[in-house]
Amino acid sequence: MITVSAFKNTSSELVVSSMHFPKVILPNDKDIDFEILLPFIQKSDFVFCFGQKPGLKDKICIEIIANDNGNIIQTDFDIDTFEKILLATGVQSKRSFNPGNSFCNTVYYKSLKYIESNKINCRLVFIHVPYINRICDIKEFTMKLENAISTYPHQ
C-alpha cells in the first residue's frame, strides 16, 4: 500500500489532496505529527511525505537525509529509480541533503528512526514541493507526480 502525507494549509496539502492514494494531513505540530503518521507507516509499503520549500519552481526536492542535532539518518528509498521515473513523467527534481529544521525534518527523522529501529518493511521518502504561487499548473504538476508515484515499482 502507498500512503501520501502533507502538512495542513500548505502547497503540499493542495498537491496530495487530489491524489488517489490514502492520505494523511498533518497539523504542523512537532509533537504529534509523527504519532498521526505512525499507523500508516506500520501498514504501508511506501510512504511519500510532502512538505513545501521556498526557492523551488515547478520542481520537487527529494530529501536524502533527516537530521536531529547532528544525528543523521538516510532514507533507504530507491531514489535513483524514482528520479528516472520522475524524468520520464515530466517532473523536474533535485536531491537535497539539507532537510532544514522544521516540521518536515522532525517528522522525517522520527519516521526513519522508527522504521530502522523496529525493522519495519516500509520505504519512506520526504519530498518538498514549491509554494503554490511557484507552481504554474497545480493540476498538471499533481497529475505528473501521482503518475510517477504510481509507476514506481511497489514490490
C-alpha positions, 0 to 999 in steps of 0.5 A: 500500500502507498500512503501520501502525507502533507502538512495542513494549509500548505502547497503540499496539502493542495498537491496530495489532496487530489491524489488517489492514494490514502492520505494523511494531513498533518497539523504542523505540530512537532509533537504529534505529527509523527504519532498521526503518521505512525499507523500508516507507516506500520501498514504501508509499503511506501510512504511519500511525505510532502512538505513545501520549500521556498526557492523551488519552481515547478520542481520537487526536492527529494530529501536524502537525509533527516537530521536531529542535532547532528544525528543523521539518518538516510532514507533507504528509498530507491531514489535513483529509480524514482528520479528516472521515473520522475524524468520520464513523467515530466517532473523536474527534481533535485536531491537535497541533503539539507532537510532544514529544521522544521516540521518536515525534518522532525517528522522525517527523522522520527519516521526513519528512526522508527522504521530502522529501529523496529525493522519495519518493511516500509520505504519512506521518502520526504519530498518538498514541493514549491509554494503554490504561487511557484507552481504554474499548473497545480493540476498538471504538476499533481497529475505528473507526480501521482503518475510517477508515484504510481509507476514506481515499482511497489514490490 
